[in-house]
Amino acid sequence: MAYSHHGRVRSEAAFAALAGVAPLQASSGNHERHRLNRHGDRQVNKALDVVARTRMGHDETTKRYVEKRTADDLSPKEIRRILKRYIARSIYRQLQVIMA
């Protein structure tokens, strides 16, 4: 994995960019939205995608979240993007504890 040593990635946002899950503005006119960054470590991004899809299918809390966000007119792709960023944030915090 690209997160090789403590200090290489200095923030949660930098880790999200490294994993390819940092959101990019894709807004136009009155439509404000984001899309996934297509750069970064593709293996980490794929692992986050597998975790997000598994949670969406099996975790009750995540299923409720998906239902709520679907009611807010978000597409499954946008919901998955949000979940991947949330998972990356969680992993970064765990790595900080391990590497400290």
Rosetta blueprint (number, residue, H / E / L):
1 M L
2 A L
3 Y L
4 S L
5 H L
6 H L
7 G L
8 R L
9 V L
10 R L
11 S L
12 E H
13 A H
14 A H
15 F H
16 A H
17 A H
18 L H
19 A H
20 G L
21 V L
22 A L
23 P E
24 L E
25 Q E
26 A L
27 S L
28 S E
29 G L
30 N L
31 H E
32 E L
33 R L
34 H E
35 R E
36 L E
37 N L
38 R L
39 H L
40 G L
41 D L
42 R H
43 Q H
44 V H
45 N H
46 K H
47 A H
48 L H
49 D H
50 V H
51 V H
52 A H
53 R H
54 T H
55 R H
56 M H
57 G H
58 H H
59 D L
60 E H
61 T H
62 T H
63 K H
64 R H
65 Y H
66 V H
67 E H
68 K H
69 R H
70 T H
71 A H
72 D L
73 D L
74 L L
75 S L
76 P H
77 K H
78 E H
79 I H
80 R H
81 R H
82 I H
83 L H
84 K H
85 R H
86 Y H
87 I H
88 A H
89 R H
90 S H
91 I H
92 Y H
93 R H
94 Q H
95 L H
96 Q H
97 V H
98 I H
99 M H
100 A L
